Amino acid sequence: CDTLSRMELSQKTAGAATNTGNRWLLLGLLVVSVCINYVDRGNLSVAAREIVQELGLTMSNKGLLFSAFFWSYALCLPFSGWLIDRFRVTHIYTCGYFIWSLATTLTGAVTGMPMLFFLRLVLGAGESVAYPAYSKIISARFREEERGRANAWIDAGSKMGPALGVLAGGLMLESMGWRAMFFCIGLASMVWLLPWHFTTRHLAAPASETAAKSSGEILPSFRRILGLRSAWGTLIGLFCANYAWYFLLTWLPAYLVTVRHYTPRMLAFYGSLPFW
């Protein structure tokens, strides 16, 4: 019995150590993925002038294209959260990531406004799995005293993404054109799926998630959450912050090019500075 107990303790200790290493590797991959996520959200803004000129779009068309992503993104979020709560989060995230990377790649082949608008809707739907998945993974795999650091890295990735997107996108736009830019960014994004697959394929469900399911834990209802002043403060604060943040993300590169007459190289450098 003593020998078996020592063996079990040794296995648990080894498993805990492996899990500790895996979760930080997992977080590193998520930070890279959120960086790619925001590159894909903002690359249309970088190439907006060239796309408008080649496809003969109006300013109203451009406004619709910039907003299309957010309509599908917002409408699909509740459904994405529902999926992530009921199925394995890593599988749902893999599917969403593939969808949004494919939408980015195919943008390089668009022939008109309808196809481009549709692909922006697909991009938003695919990316709607991202933040529910980040929250689920961090809450399940990181102790409470580690979650601030984990969330901070995710948010840092969301700012490095547009910084790198404008920087690399502007340089690529100058050297190879907007279609090749979308092809290269989309196909390069797909490479991330390889380390993600090998890291998560044998990843066991975290103990906290298993325990919650087996104990039949009852989560607070939406009605109870909406009765909290702190919830309303968070919702309104995020709404207002996102208005300013996404205005910069979508319209700043286009403004620098069309109004300030920046070259793609100037856009690459100066347009990335605010995000850094």
Protein Blocks (a to p, Z undefined) as FASTA:
>chain_A
ZZmmmmmmmmmmmmmmmmmmmmmmmmmmmmmmmmmmmmmmmmmmmmmmmmmmmnopafkl
mmmmmmmmmmmmmmmmmmmmmmmmmmcfklmmmmmmmmmmmmmmmmmmccbfklmmmmmm
mmmmmmmmmmmmmmmmmmmmpcfklmmmmmmmmmmmmmmmmmmmmmmmmmmmmmnojklm
mmmmmmmmmmmmmmmmmmmmmmccdfklmmmmmnopacddfklmmmpmklmmmmmmmmmm
mmmmmmmmmmmmmmmmmmnopafklmmmmmmmmmZZ
